[in-house]
Amino acid sequence: MRIAMIAYTPYEMDARVKRAAEALAERGHQIDVFAVSQEGVRLASNTRFLRIYRIRMRKQRAAVTRYAFEYGGFFAWAFAVVSIFQLRRRYQVVYVHNMPNFLVFAGLIPKMAGAKIVLDVHDPAVELLACIRGRELPWWLRRMATVEERISMSFADALVTVNEPMRQRLMAVSRSPVAVVMNLPDPTAFSPDRASREREGFQWLVYSGTIAHRNGLDLVVRALAVLADDFPQLRFRIIGEGPALESVLRLAEEVDVADRIDCRGLVPYREIPASISDAAAGISAQREDAFGALVFSVKVAEYVAIGLPVICSGTATMRYYFDDDEMLFFEPGNTEDLVRVIRDILTDPSAAEKRALNSQTKLGKLGWSAQKQALTEAVERLVGPAGLHPQDEPKPVSPDS
């Protein structure tokens, strides 16, 4: 089966896009990925079943208007290239990752020729835009985003999303079938045997992901300042980039903990375990607004997979999947409560390790092999047995190690 995969992201830096493409390629499907090339990112190589086509774009994402400009430019490129490729590739499926949702229309020509459209909804449009603005959307923008989402979903033949609360949210506004494929770490990259446990010297808290206001790194910096005198070895390592990086570093200067912050920038996916495994705890301080309530933090799953204790904002979706005996939850947006749980994890490391073991057991029940199976089934179900080539016939998925 020939599949066009469209994603407005650097392929190498987006674990969900990369793993979806690789999972389908492992099944013997021919995958053409249309993505973004970003300066400083080492490009992945093409393989027999997987080819990657890129447009160089500088993603700034500073305002809603900038988002619209960048999205429009990428859409125009993807529409043109996919339409041209359709003449010789004859795609059977066009698999689109949001944001934005309207990228599904880049598959218009293949769909007119009989291809099926899959929309993978990473993020809910209306809630994410409000989160980016930091306040409620004006009625006209909310209406526009809602209409864009619903029209795009109606154009798709099937939806894929990231967790059960998101599935329920999409089912309320779409008639298309919705499959859940969770963002779980690759067990070949994130596992206890790939992690170092040398924790001598500093007591590190670590964060790996996008540096945005919604992810609450400012809360961690303020908590660090409160705890500085009691825990002189406490440090905070940040891995990633994002629009809030400058404000986080500026805040660290203001509260006199800049010397306790270690910013490492972007790190390739498979190098993340080595960069975080010496930590006392991984941390996710997601704020809980309409968007945050729907987020399952993949960074939390990565911490869990390598055996780190986890400090986690107690948002609705994270509490849907994990319990209090599996990670230390704090009230979203509450710096004082975050101080409390950091203190708890540093003063009672044995209890923290016990929670880490319990959370690993829970993550094992979710399992990437099951998620990969759900992904391939959702795609292959669209074309039916008659649309599959012999090499596409179902193969057993090896269990997670």
Secondary structure, DSSP 8 states (H G I E B T S, - for coil): -EEEEEEEEEGGG-HHHHHHHHHHHHTT-EEEEEEEE-TT-------SSEEEEEEE------SHHHHHHHHHHHHHHHHHHHHHHHHHH--SEEEEE-SSGGGGGGGHHHHHTT-EEEEEESS-HHHHHHHHHTS---HHHHHHHHHHHHHHHHH-SEEEESSHHHHHHHHTT--S-EEE------TTTSSGGG------SSEEEEEES---GGGTHHHHHHHHHHHTTT-TTEEEEEE---TTHHHHHHHHHHTT-GGGEEEEE---GGGHHHHHTT-SEEEE----STTGGG---HHHHHHHHTT--EEEE--HHHHHH--TTTSEEE-TT-HHHHHHHHHHHHH-HHHHHHHHHHHHHHHHHH-HHHHHHHHHHHHHHHHTGGG--GGGS--------
